[in-house]
């Protein structure tokens, strides 16, 4: 039981880190000058709206 609870908390933490990385990537420019990879449509909803 304890292992399952620990794994659930660990996977929840990893999920939060992955979501934060997607948000950071969505709001930053590409580091490559000559190549801009295609950005996934699912990640576009994490872009900040600037008004």
N, C-alpha and C positions, 0 to 999 in steps of 0.2 A: 504494500500500500504506500509506504513512504517513497519508494522508488518511483512510483507512478506520479505522485504529487510533485516530486522533485523534477522529473522529466517534463511535466506539464508547465511548471514555472520556468524551467530552462528554455523550452521551446517558445514560450510566450516572450521571453526576453530576446531571443534570437529573432523572432518575428518583428518586434519593435525596432530592433537595430536594422533589419532589412528594410522596413518601411521608412525609417529615417534616411537611409542611404538612397532610396528611390526619390524621396522628396528633395534631397540635396542635389541629386543628379538632374532632376527635372528643372531646377532653378539655377543651374550653372551652365556655362558655355563649354563647348568641347575644347579639350586641350590640344587637339590636332589642328594644324593650320590648313592642311590640304584635304582632309577627309572628315566629313561629318556623318557619323553613322545614323541610320534611320531610327528615330525615337518611337518606342511603342505607344500605341494609342491609349492603352490602359494607364500609362504613367502620366499622360497629359493632364489628368484631373488633379494631379498633385502640384501643378504649377501655381505659383502665387499670382493672383490677379492684382495688377497695379493700376490704380485709377488716379 
